[in-house]
Amino acid sequence: RAMRLREQGVGAESRVAVVGERAAETLVSLLAVMWAGGAYVPLDPAYPAERLRFVLEDAGVSLVVAAGAAARAARAAGHAVLDATSSDGDSVAAADAAPAPLDPRTLAYVIYTSGTTGRPKGIGVEHAALARYVAAVSATLALPEGATCAMVSTFAADLGNTMLFPALCGGGTLHLVPESCATDPRAWAEYAARHAIDALKIVPSHLRLLLDAERPERALPRARLVLGGEASDRALVDRVRALAPECRVFNHYGPTETTVGIVAGEMALDDAGPPPLGRPLAGVRLYVVDGHGRLAPEGAAGELYAGGGSVARGYVNRPALTAGRFVPDPFGGEPGARLYRTGDRVRWLADGRLEFLGRTDDQVKVAGNRVEPAEAAAVLAGHPSVAECRVIAAPHGEQVRLVAYVVPRGDEAAPAQLRAFLAERLPEPLVPSVFVHLARFPVTPNGKLDVAALPAADAPAGGGRAPATPLEARLARLWADVLGVETVGADDDFFLLGGNSFLAVRLMSRIHREFGSQLPLAALVGAGTVERIAALLDGGGAPAHEHLVPLAGGASGEAPLFCIHPGAGTVLCYNAMARHLGPSVPVFGVQALDFEVDRAALTSIPEMAARYVDEIRRLHPGPVRLAGWSFGGLVAFEMARQLHALGEAPEQLILFDTRLPITAPALARVDPVFHRLSMLFDPRLLVAADGTRTVERAEVDGLPVDAQLDLVSRRTGIARERLVPAQVPPDRLDRYVELRMARTRAILAYQWAPYDGPITLFRAGELDLDIPFPELRAAYRQAAATPDYGWGRLSSHPVEVVTVPGTHTGMFDEPHVGTLAHELERHLAAAPAST
């Protein structure tokens, strides 16, 4: 076949499109292109015809190797076609069959990935980079001699290259598993067992599907499992180890622009929290770069830049994009060396491994496919019934899905029509699974799209029992406006309609403006329907037991869990966690009320604790469990001490990423003016990493908070809504600062004393060290170096530490909150039974 390609003029730098299924003849065609000296452009025959046409034109292919409909379409578009199913004729002499001599810098292949402009972009990879990768990954995986490897992904992406080339170059056997088998748990388990598969590279979400087999251990390889394409999680790794203890599990990471992968590592048995990516492969140079273009220290988050022989040539026909992502290397000292900006946020761990923290842009992985939601939006905007649209990635169970928000032009197009329109133009992973119609997009005060205010993808249209009173009718219209739905019934639950903490703030602010009544945010949890909120307004406001808010029901006889508010005073942060918990344990929030309903500021941790303990004992006598996040953890700690002194020690004391006992001495030395600002603004806007102030004291001293916001916004060019905490309305800034300063004074005045009881610390897996003051940064680094954040010195019992994914705040948000709730439920169930 290579000889036939040469006869067609294929040589160095020629680009040959290969359109084929996961089958032997497709692999033969790929290898033949390389043998002839050309570069292959792999395309999935399932791609829509429009996308196939675009890639064929954009890549500048000289020849198309295809069969069936793909071959007919290519011929119709004027391309020369070699039928992939035809016989290659007589054998050729050995001398004629020798591979074409190649410069290592010639192209080996061009692979297309999603692009933000609505056009996919082609990435050119050279032979030298591919050869380096194959040698490095083969050494890292140490595949058994003659290993039987399986490829369960499309040729159109480079995910499968981890098995493909090492198997062929190492004398192994490569199984090209057809999609019908690779996506059927029973069929795959039988296939893997029958053929004794030794090694497998697979996307975590794909593996979860295959582990649904009746005997899931048969779905796993015997020797090597390589996870890549999307983030892995500890639960999946632990399940694999339990099912196949002899199989070594590796994490593998790398963008297509860096030739398949640049980081790999075997997952250690004693690892806790999210699985690290691993260490750089041989010949790869990696740098974690902060927002100022400097190398980030160990433990600090930054963007990953990749260099060395693995860097691809660039983007086909996109010189500007290439120049923006493939940049000169300022760190290595090698003339002409380049780095690729991955757009991934990572940090170095103390043992030299990398940990993945997320993206710096909107790019996501959907079932292992690299997806730019903007590409789907650009194509959707071409539908005649779409006036405006936005496509976002949203968590959906253990996976991610695309959700399209559409403002129609004239008559609405049904979701099925929009989906069919996109399916004709985009690969399946780029087609949104949910379509939500809006009358208009929510916007921020400066007119930009308010992504946080978009209704949840699963939000029903509303419309339960019709409002029965004028008050209910007004509230229902208000809710519909805030939620972006047509109608809301009197008995529809706010959160089931798609409400979240951001929308709750907006709704309660509107209620305050329109009805003159201040209700706490948590009222939407305890009384989350129009009917119940109307009853509260009729009755004059807050419920009788003001501080306690029911978050989740539970079976009788179980000790309830009381979650203490963080510094802002509201308990809405615990709502998602409570909804993820099982039905066995009653969960209550303990709110402060001093911010939301203008009560006197609580300025003493012992006084707060005493007030909350009294209300809990009055309304819920008997055994209790206490928990608190951040500042709330300090109050929960003091409540536990007071209950212990009364002879009623809590069954459990749970602290959610609470670490201030170590940082209190540093807080006491911080300039109060700048400490005040750090509570309002993103710290990076005020103080550089070396501690240099970018806003002088004289500029802010004595200014109203609103003026301080304007000053920092003008100085930095950052919009105001990024500087203000989401739950703070603009007209409440001064009150918010006053109360946060009161909380700080409470921390500084608190006298730390031991607690004679067990403590469980849920520690965030990602420690954010981007803190404005050098003393605080040093203190937090000290806390990070101590697994229990220093609580061991205040407890007579060993502190149990549970690491969960996410940051200090992100652990309570999707997608991490589900893991947090699962771990919490497991620890609650392990506690001694109530007496």
ROKOL-451331 format. One line per 5 residues: number of its first residue (from 0); their letters; for each residue x, y, z of C-alpha. Coordinates in steps of 0.25 Angstrom, whole numbers, plus 5000, padded with zeros to 4 digits. Layout:
! residues N
NUM = A = X:Y:Z | ...
//
This chain:
! residues 835
0 = RAMRL = 5000:5000:5000 | 5012:5009:5003 | 5016:5007:4989 | 5003:5011:4983 | 5003:5023:4992
5 = REQGV = 5017:5027:4986 | 5011:5025:4972 | 5001:5035:4975 | 5012:5045:4979 | 5012:5043:4994
10 = GAESR = 5025:5047:5000 | 5031:5056:5011 | 5021:5066:5017 | 5010:5060:5008 | 4997:5060:5016
15 = VAVVG = 4988:5048:5014 | 4975:5046:5020 | 4971:5033:5026 | 4956:5031:5028 | 4953:5017:5035
20 = ERAAE = 4948:5009:5046 | 4956:5003:5057 | 4960:4992:5049 | 4973:4985:5043 | 4972:4991:5029
25 = TLVSL = 4971:5005:5035 | 4984:5003:5043 | 4991:4997:5031 | 4987:5010:5023 | 4993:5019:5035
30 = LAVMW = 5006:5011:5035 | 5006:5011:5020 | 5006:5026:5019 | 5017:5027:5029 | 5025:5017:5021
35 = AGGAY = 5023:5025:5009 | 5028:5037:5016 | 5015:5045:5017 | 5007:5050:5029 | 4994:5043:5032
40 = VPLDP = 4982:5051:5036 | 4972:5041:5043 | 4957:5044:5042 | 4946:5036:5048 | 4936:5032:5038
45 = AYPAE = 4925:5035:5048 | 4928:5050:5046 | 4918:5058:5039 | 4920:5061:5025 | 4922:5076:5027
50 = RLRFV = 4933:5074:5037 | 4940:5063:5028 | 4940:5073:5017 | 4945:5084:5025 | 4957:5076:5030
55 = LEDAG = 4960:5071:5017 | 4961:5085:5011 | 4968:5091:5024 | 4979:5080:5025 | 4982:5082:5010
60 = VSLVV = 4982:5067:5008 | 4988:5061:4995 | 4980:5048:4996 | 4969:5041:5003 | 4969:5027:5007
65 = AAGAA = 4955:5023:5010 | 4944:5014:5006 | 4929:5014:5005 | 4921:5027:5007 | 4934:5034:5012
70 = ARAAR = 4941:5031:4999 | 4929:5035:4991 | 4928:5049:4998 | 4943:5051:4997 | 4942:5049:4982
75 = AAGHA = 4930:5058:4980 | 4938:5069:4987 | 4949:5067:4977 | 4959:5059:4985 | 4968:5048:4980
80 = VLDAT = 4964:5035:4987 | 4970:5022:4989 | 4960:5011:4993 | 4964:5005:5006 | 4957:4992:5003
85 = SSDGD = 4963:4989:4990 | 4975:4979:4987 | 4988:4985:4987 | 4992:4977:4975 | 5005:4969:4973
90 = SVAAA = 5016:4969:4983 | 5028:4978:4981 | 5042:4975:4982 | 5049:4977:4996 | 5057:4988:4991
95 = DAAPA = 5045:4996:4986 | 5038:4993:4999 | 5048:5000:5008 | 5043:5012:5016 | 5045:5026:5011
100 = PLDPR = 5057:5032:5017 | 5052:5043:5026 | 5057:5055:5034 | 5053:5054:5048 | 5047:5068:5047
105 = TLAYV = 5037:5064:5036 | 5022:5062:5040 | 5017:5048:5045 | 5002:5052:5046 | 4992:5063:5048
110 = IYTSG = 4981:5062:5058 | 4969:5071:5059 | 4963:5076:5072 | 4952:5085:5076 | 4954:5100:5074
115 = TTGRP = 4947:5112:5080 | 4944:5119:5067 | 4935:5108:5062 | 4946:5102:5054 | 4954:5090:5058
120 = KGIGV = 4969:5092:5058 | 4980:5083:5053 | 4992:5079:5061 | 5004:5075:5054 | 5013:5065:5061
125 = EHAAL = 5027:5062:5055 | 5034:5048:5055 | 5045:5052:5065 | 5034:5056:5075 | 5026:5043:5073
130 = ARYVA = 5039:5034:5074 | 5043:5041:5087 | 5029:5039:5093 | 5029:5024:5089 | 5042:5021:5096
135 = AVSAT = 5039:5029:5108 | 5025:5023:5111 | 5030:5009:5108 | 5041:5011:5118 | 5031:5017:5129
140 = LALPE = 5020:5006:5127 | 5030:4995:5126 | 5021:4986:5118 | 5023:4971:5119 | 5031:4965:5108
145 = GATCA = 5021:4962:5096 | 5010:4968:5104 | 4996:4968:5098 | 4990:4982:5097 | 4976:4987:5094
150 = MVSTF = 4972:5000:5087 | 4958:5004:5090 | 4958:5018:5085 | 4957:5024:5071 | 4969:5027:5062
155 = AADLG = 4964:5041:5060 | 4970:5045:5074 | 4983:5041:5080 | 4978:5035:5092 | 4981:5021:5087
160 = NTMLF = 4995:5024:5082 | 4999:5020:5096 | 4996:5005:5093 | 4997:5006:5078 | 5012:5009:5075
165 = PALCG = 5018:5003:5088 | 5011:4990:5085 | 5016:4990:5070 | 5030:4995:5073 | 5032:4985:5085
170 = GGTLH = 5028:4972:5078 | 5015:4971:5085 | 5001:4968:5080 | 4991:4980:5078 | 4976:4977:5078
175 = LVPES = 4967:4988:5071 | 4954:4986:5078 | 4942:4991:5070 | 4933:5001:5076 | 4921:4991:5078
180 = CATDP = 4930:4983:5087 | 4938:4994:5094 | 4925:5000:5099 | 4917:4988:5103 | 4921:4984:5117
185 = RAWAE = 4918:4969:5115 | 4924:4968:5102 | 4937:4975:5106 | 4938:4966:5119 | 4937:4953:5110
190 = YAARH = 4947:4959:5100 | 4957:4963:5110 | 4957:4950:5117 | 4957:4942:5105 | 4969:4949:5099
195 = AIDAL = 4976:4951:5112 | 4978:4966:5110 | 4991:4970:5118 | 4990:4985:5116 | 4979:4996:5113
200 = KIVPS = 4979:5011:5112 | 4965:5016:5114 | 4957:5029:5119 | 4952:5028:5133 | 4938:5030:5129
205 = HLRLL = 4939:5019:5119 | 4945:5010:5129 | 4933:5012:5139 | 4924:5008:5128 | 4931:4995:5125
210 = LDAER = 4932:4992:5140 | 4917:4990:5140 | 4919:4976:5135 | 4914:4965:5143 | 4928:4961:5146
215 = PERAL = 4935:4974:5146 | 4949:4968:5149 | 4949:4962:5135 | 4948:4975:5129 | 4962:4979:5134
220 = PRARL = 4975:4976:5128 | 4984:4967:5135 | 4997:4975:5136 | 4996:4990:5132 | 4984:5000:5133
225 = VLGGE = 4987:5014:5128 | 4976:5024:5131 | 4976:5037:5122 | 4968:5047:5115 | 4961:5053:5127
230 = ASDRA = 4963:5054:5142 | 4963:5041:5150 | 4957:5040:5164 | 4962:5032:5176 | 4949:5024:5177
235 = LVDRV = 4951:5018:5163 | 4966:5015:5166 | 4962:5008:5179 | 4951:5000:5172 | 4961:4995:5161
240 = RALAP = 4971:4991:5172 | 4961:4983:5179 | 4956:4976:5167 | 4970:4973:5161 | 4981:4975:5171
245 = ECRVF = 4992:4970:5162 | 4989:4981:5151 | 4998:4993:5152 | 4990:5006:5150 | 4996:5018:5143
250 = NHYGP = 4991:5032:5142 | 4995:5038:5128 | 4994:5053:5124 | 4997:5061:5112 | 4991:5070:5101
255 = TETTV = 4991:5066:5087 | 5000:5078:5085 | 5011:5071:5093 | 5010:5058:5086 | 5000:5049:5093
260 = GIVAG = 5006:5050:5107 | 5017:5057:5115 | 5014:5052:5129 | 5011:5038:5135 | 5013:5031:5148
265 = EMALD = 5008:5019:5155 | 4998:5022:5166 | 5004:5019:5180 | 4996:5011:5190 | 4998:5021:5201
270 = DAGPP = 4993:5033:5192 | 4981:5041:5198 | 4972:5050:5191 | 4971:5052:5176 | 4981:5044:5168
275 = PLGRP = 4994:5052:5164 | 4997:5052:5149 | 5011:5047:5151 | 5025:5051:5147 | 5030:5056:5134
280 = LAGVR = 5034:5046:5124 | 5048:5045:5119 | 5052:5057:5110 | 5041:5066:5115 | 5043:5079:5122
285 = LYVVD = 5031:5085:5130 | 5029:5098:5137 | 5018:5103:5146 | 5017:5118:5143 | 5009:5128:5151
290 = GHGRL = 5001:5139:5146 | 5013:5148:5146 | 5021:5139:5136 | 5030:5134:5147 | 5033:5120:5152
295 = APEGA = 5023:5116:5163 | 5029:5110:5176 | 5026:5096:5180 | 5011:5095:5185 | 5006:5108:5178
300 = AGELY = 4997:5107:5166 | 5000:5112:5152 | 4999:5109:5137 | 5007:5097:5132 | 5017:5100:5121
305 = AGGGS = 5023:5088:5114 | 5036:5088:5106 | 5046:5078:5101 | 5046:5069:5089 | 5031:5066:5091
310 = VARGY = 5026:5079:5086 | 5018:5078:5073 | 5021:5087:5061 | 5008:5096:5063 | 4995:5098:5057
315 = VNRPA = 4992:5096:5042 | 4989:5109:5035 | 4988:5116:5048 | 5001:5124:5050 | 4994:5134:5060
320 = LTAGR = 4989:5123:5069 | 5002:5116:5068 | 5010:5128:5072 | 5000:5130:5084 | 5001:5116:5090
325 = FVPDP = 5015:5111:5085 | 5024:5122:5092 | 5039:5124:5093 | 5045:5117:5105 | 5051:5127:5115
330 = FGGEP = 5055:5117:5125 | 5063:5106:5118 | 5074:5114:5112 | 5074:5107:5099 | 5074:5116:5086
335 = GARLY = 5061:5115:5079 | 5054:5105:5089 | 5039:5106:5090 | 5029:5104:5101 | 5014:5100:5099
340 = RTGDR = 5004:5107:5108 | 4995:5096:5112 | 4984:5104:5119 | 4984:5094:5130 | 4985:5098:5145
345 = VRWLA = 4995:5089:5153 | 5004:5090:5164 | 5017:5082:5168 | 5015:5073:5180 | 5027:5071:5190
350 = DGRLE = 5031:5057:5184 | 5032:5063:5170 | 5019:5059:5164 | 5009:5068:5157 | 4995:5070:5162
355 = FLGRT = 4984:5075:5152 | 4975:5086:5158 | 4966:5090:5146 | 4966:5099:5133 | 4970:5113:5131
360 = DDQVK = 4959:5114:5120 | 4946:5108:5117 | 4952:5095:5110 | 4946:5082:5116 | 4947:5067:5114
365 = VAGNR = 4934:5060:5110 | 4936:5045:5111 | 4951:5047:5108 | 4949:5056:5096 | 4955:5070:5097
370 = VEPAE = 4943:5080:5094 | 4942:5095:5093 | 4928:5099:5097 | 4930:5111:5088 | 4931:5103:5076
375 = AAAVL = 4917:5097:5078 | 4912:5111:5081 | 4917:5116:5068 | 4911:5106:5060 | 4898:5106:5068
380 = AGHPS = 4897:5121:5065 | 4895:5118:5050 | 4882:5112:5053 | 4871:5121:5047 | 4862:5121:5060
385 = VAECR = 4874:5124:5069 | 4876:5139:5073 | 4886:5137:5084 | 4892:5124:5090 | 4903:5120:5100
390 = VIAAP = 4908:5106:5102 | 4914:5102:5115 | 4920:5089:5121 | 4912:5085:5134 | 4915:5073:5143
395 = HGEQV = 4905:5061:5142 | 4908:5051:5152 | 4922:5046:5150 | 4923:5052:5136 | 4922:5065:5129
400 = RLVAY = 4912:5069:5119 | 4909:5081:5109 | 4897:5089:5112 | 4892:5099:5101 | 4884:5112:5106
405 = VVPRG = 4876:5118:5094 | 4869:5131:5093 | 4860:5128:5081 | 4857:5137:5069 | 4842:5136:5066
410 = DEAAP = 4837:5122:5069 | 4845:5113:5077 | 4851:5101:5071 | 4849:5088:5078 | 4862:5082:5085
415 = AQLRA = 4861:5071:5075 | 4862:5080:5063 | 4874:5087:5069 | 4881:5074:5072 | 4879:5069:5058
420 = FLAER = 4884:5082:5053 | 4897:5081:5061 | 4898:5066:5058 | 4899:5069:5044 | 4911:5078:5046
425 = LPEPL = 4919:5074:5059 | 4924:5061:5064 | 4915:5054:5075 | 4923:5059:5087 | 4921:5073:5083
430 = VPSVF = 4906:5072:5082 | 4899:5077:5095 | 4891:5067:5102 | 4882:5078:5108 | 4875:5090:5102
435 = VHLAR = 4869:5101:5111 | 4861:5112:5105 | 4861:5126:5111 | 4854:5139:5109 | 4867:5146:5111
440 = FPVTP = 4881:5144:5116 | 4883:5148:5131 | 4894:5159:5131 | 4903:5165:5141 | 4902:5180:5145
445 = NGKLD = 4912:5183:5134 | 4904:5176:5123 | 4912:5163:5122 | 4906:5149:5123 | 4904:5145:5137
450 = VAALP = 4908:5130:5135 | 4905:5127:5150 | 4890:5132:5148 | 4887:5122:5137 | 4876:5112:5141
455 = AADAP = 4881:5098:5144 | 4880:5089:5132 | 4870:5079:5139 | 4861:5091:5143 | 4847:5087:5140
460 = AGGGR = 4838:5098:5134 | 4830:5100:5148 | 4815:5101:5148 | 4811:5093:5160 | 4798:5098:5168
465 = APATP = 4794:5111:5163 | 4797:5123:5173 | 4784:5125:5182 | 4787:5139:5187 | 4792:5152:5182
470 = LEARL = 4804:5150:5190 | 4807:5137:5185 | 4805:5142:5170 | 4815:5153:5172 | 4825:5143:5178
475 = ARLWA = 4823:5133:5167 | 4825:5144:5156 | 4838:5148:5164 | 4843:5134:5164 | 4840:5132:5150
480 = DVLGV = 4848:5144:5146 | 4860:5141:5154 | 4860:5126:5150 | 4858:5129:5135 | 4845:5120:5134
485 = ETVGA = 4832:5123:5129 | 4823:5119:5141 | 4825:5115:5155 | 4815:5108:5164 | 4812:5111:5178
490 = DDDFF = 4817:5098:5183 | 4830:5097:5174 | 4843:5096:5181 | 4853:5107:5178 | 4865:5098:5177
495 = LLGGN = 4858:5087:5169 | 4854:5098:5159 | 4869:5101:5157 | 4872:5110:5168 | 4886:5112:5174
500 = SFLAV = 4893:5121:5184 | 4895:5132:5174 | 4880:5132:5169 | 4876:5131:5184 | 4884:5144:5187
505 = RLMSR = 4877:5151:5175 | 4863:5146:5179 | 4864:5150:5194 | 4870:5163:5190 | 4858:5165:5181
510 = IHREF = 4848:5161:5192 | 4855:5171:5201 | 4853:5182:5191 | 4839:5179:5187 | 4833:5175:5200
515 = GSQLP = 4842:5182:5210 | 4844:5169:5218 | 4858:5163:5221 | 4858:5148:5221 | 4871:5140:5223
520 = LAALV = 4876:5133:5211 | 4874:5120:5218 | 4859:5122:5218 | 4859:5117:5204 | 4865:5103:5210
525 = GAGTV = 4855:5102:5221 | 4843:5108:5214 | 4847:5107:5199 | 4833:5108:5192 | 4825:5121:5188
530 = ERIAA = 4814:5116:5198 | 4824:5115:5210 | 4831:5128:5207 | 4818:5135:5206 | 4814:5130:5220
535 = LLDGG = 4827:5135:5225 | 4825:5149:5220 | 4810:5149:5225 | 4815:5144:5239 | 4826:5155:5239
540 = GAPAH = 4839:5149:5235 | 4848:5138:5241 | 4843:5125:5247 | 4842:5124:5262 | 4856:5116:5264
545 = EHLVP = 4864:5127:5256 | 4878:5121:5257 | 4874:5106:5253 | 4870:5103:5239 | 4866:5089:5234
550 = LAGGA = 4875:5085:5222 | 4872:5070:5221 | 4862:5061:5228 | 4866:5048:5235 | 4862:5035:5242
555 = SGEAP = 4857:5037:5256 | 4868:5032:5266 | 4880:5037:5259 | 4888:5049:5265 | 4886:5061:5256
560 = LFCIH = 4897:5068:5250 | 4898:5083:5252 | 4907:5091:5242 | 4911:5104:5247 | 4912:5116:5238
565 = PGAGT = 4925:5121:5232 | 4929:5136:5233 | 4918:5141:5224 | 4908:5136:5234 | 4899:5128:5224
570 = VLCYN = 4898:5113:5224 | 4894:5112:5209 | 4908:5107:5206 | 4904:5094:5212 | 4891:5092:5204
575 = AMARH = 4897:5084:5192 | 4905:5075:5202 | 4892:5072:5210 | 4885:5069:5197 | 4895:5059:5194
580 = LGPSV = 4895:5052:5207 | 4886:5039:5209 | 4873:5040:5217 | 4878:5034:5230 | 4884:5047:5237
585 = PVFGV = 4876:5059:5240 | 4884:5072:5236 | 4882:5086:5241 | 4890:5099:5238 | 4893:5109:5249
590 = QALDF = 4892:5123:5243 | 4897:5136:5249 | 4886:5146:5244 | 4895:5158:5248 | 4897:5161:5233
595 = EVDRA = 4885:5157:5226 | 4874:5162:5236 | 4882:5173:5243 | 4884:5167:5256 | 4896:5172:5265
600 = ALTSI = 4909:5167:5261 | 4914:5155:5268 | 4928:5158:5273 | 4932:5147:5282 | 4934:5132:5278
605 = PEMAA = 4930:5127:5292 | 4917:5136:5292 | 4913:5131:5278 | 4916:5116:5283 | 4908:5118:5296
610 = RYVDE = 4896:5124:5288 | 4896:5113:5278 | 4898:5102:5289 | 4886:5108:5297 | 4877:5107:5284
615 = IRRLH = 4881:5093:5280 | 4879:5088:5294 | 4865:5094:5295 | 4860:5089:5282 | 4868:5076:5280
620 = PGPVR = 4872:5070:5294 | 4880:5058:5293 | 4893:5054:5286 | 4897:5063:5274 | 4908:5064:5264
625 = LAGWS = 4915:5077:5261 | 4922:5082:5248 | 4927:5095:5243 | 4934:5100:5231 | 4945:5111:5232
630 = FGGLV = 4941:5121:5242 | 4930:5112:5246 | 4939:5101:5249 | 4945:5110:5260 | 4931:5112:5266
635 = AFEMA = 4928:5097:5265 | 4941:5094:5273 | 4937:5104:5284 | 4923:5098:5284 | 4928:5084:5286
640 = RQLHA = 4937:5089:5298 | 4924:5095:5304 | 4916:5083:5302 | 4927:5074:5308 | 4927:5083:5320
645 = LGEAP = 4912:5081:5322 | 4914:5066:5321 | 4908:5065:5307 | 4920:5064:5298 | 4916:5063:5283
650 = EQLIL = 4917:5049:5277 | 4926:5055:5266 | 4933:5068:5263 | 4936:5070:5248 | 4944:5082:5243
655 = FDTRL = 4943:5085:5228 | 4956:5091:5224 | 4958:5099:5237 | 4972:5104:5239 | 4972:5117:5246
660 = PITAP = 4978:5113:5259 | 4991:5113:5252 | 4989:5126:5245 | 4983:5134:5256 | 4997:5139:5261
665 = ALARV = 5000:5144:5247 | 4986:5151:5245 | 4989:5159:5258 | 5001:5165:5251 | 4994:5169:5238
670 = DPVFH = 4992:5184:5235 | 4977:5185:5238 | 4974:5193:5226 | 4980:5183:5216 | 4973:5172:5223
675 = RLSML = 4960:5179:5221 | 4962:5180:5207 | 4967:5166:5205 | 4953:5161:5210 | 4947:5169:5199
680 = FDPRL = 4956:5167:5187 | 4963:5156:5180 | 4976:5157:5187 | 4984:5156:5174 | 4979:5170:5171
685 = LVAAD = 4985:5176:5183 | 4998:5170:5187 | 5008:5163:5177 | 5014:5150:5180 | 5026:5156:5187
690 = GTRTV = 5018:5165:5196 | 5019:5178:5188 | 5006:5186:5190 | 4999:5191:5177 | 4989:5199:5185
695 = ERAEV = 4995:5209:5194 | 4989:5211:5208 | 4988:5226:5206 | 4979:5223:5194 | 4969:5215:5202
700 = DGLPV = 4969:5220:5216 | 4956:5227:5219 | 4949:5224:5206 | 4936:5217:5206 | 4936:5203:5202
705 = DAQLD = 4929:5206:5189 | 4940:5216:5186 | 4950:5206:5189 | 4944:5196:5180 | 4944:5206:5169
710 = LVSRR = 4958:5210:5171 | 4963:5195:5170 | 4954:5193:5158 | 4960:5205:5151 | 4974:5201:5155
715 = TGIAR = 4973:5187:5150 | 4963:5187:5139 | 4955:5176:5146 | 4940:5177:5147 | 4934:5180:5160
720 = ERLVP = 4926:5167:5161 | 4939:5159:5161 | 4943:5167:5173 | 4931:5166:5182 | 4926:5153:5189
725 = AQVPP = 4914:5147:5182 | 4905:5148:5194 | 4907:5163:5196 | 4898:5173:5190 | 4904:5186:5186
730 = DRLDR = 4896:5193:5196 | 4901:5184:5207 | 4916:5186:5205 | 4919:5194:5218 | 4911:5185:5226
735 = YVELR = 4918:5173:5221 | 4932:5178:5224 | 4928:5182:5238 | 4923:5168:5241 | 4935:5161:5234
740 = MARTR = 4944:5170:5243 | 4936:5166:5255 | 4939:5152:5251 | 4954:5155:5250 | 4954:5161:5264
745 = AILAY = 4947:5149:5270 | 4958:5140:5264 | 4969:5149:5270 | 4962:5150:5283 | 4959:5135:5285
750 = QWAPY = 4967:5127:5295 | 4971:5114:5290 | 4969:5103:5300 | 4969:5088:5298 | 4957:5079:5295
755 = DGPIT = 4956:5065:5301 | 4950:5058:5289 | 4952:5053:5275 | 4953:5062:5263 | 4951:5058:5248
760 = LFRAG = 4957:5068:5239 | 4952:5068:5224 | 4964:5075:5217 | 4963:5081:5203 | 4972:5074:5193
765 = ELDLD = 4976:5087:5187 | 4982:5097:5196 | 4982:5111:5190 | 4994:5118:5194 | 4991:5131:5186
770 = IPFPE = 4990:5139:5199 | 4992:5154:5200 | 5002:5156:5211 | 5015:5149:5213 | 5013:5145:5227
775 = LRAAY = 5000:5139:5224 | 5006:5131:5212 | 5017:5126:5222 | 5006:5122:5232 | 4998:5115:5222
780 = RQAAA = 5010:5107:5216 | 5013:5103:5231 | 4998:5098:5232 | 5000:5091:5219 | 5012:5084:5224
785 = TPDYG = 5004:5079:5236 | 4994:5068:5231 | 4984:5072:5242 | 4986:5087:5241 | 4991:5087:5255
790 = WGRLS = 4978:5082:5262 | 4986:5071:5268 | 4992:5080:5278 | 4978:5084:5283 | 4972:5070:5284
795 = SHPVE = 4975:5059:5294 | 4971:5049:5283 | 4978:5047:5269 | 4972:5055:5258 | 4966:5047:5247
800 = VVTVP = 4969:5054:5234 | 4961:5052:5221 | 4966:5058:5208 | 4955:5062:5198 | 4956:5068:5185
805 = GTHTG = 4954:5083:5182 | 4959:5096:5188 | 4955:5102:5202 | 4942:5107:5195 | 4942:5098:5183
810 = MFDEP = 4940:5085:5192 | 4925:5090:5194 | 4923:5092:5179 | 4920:5082:5168 | 4926:5073:5164
815 = HVGTL = 4934:5072:5177 | 4922:5073:5187 | 4917:5059:5183 | 4931:5053:5188 | 4930:5061:5201
820 = AHELE = 4916:5056:5204 | 4920:5042:5201 | 4932:5043:5211 | 4924:5050:5221 | 4913:5040:5221
825 = RHLAA = 4923:5029:5222 | 4929:5035:5234 | 4916:5038:5241 | 4911:5023:5239 | 4924:5019:5245
830 = APAST = 4921:5027:5258 | 4916:5019:5271 | 4901:5018:5271 | 4893:5028:5278 | 4889:5025:5293
//
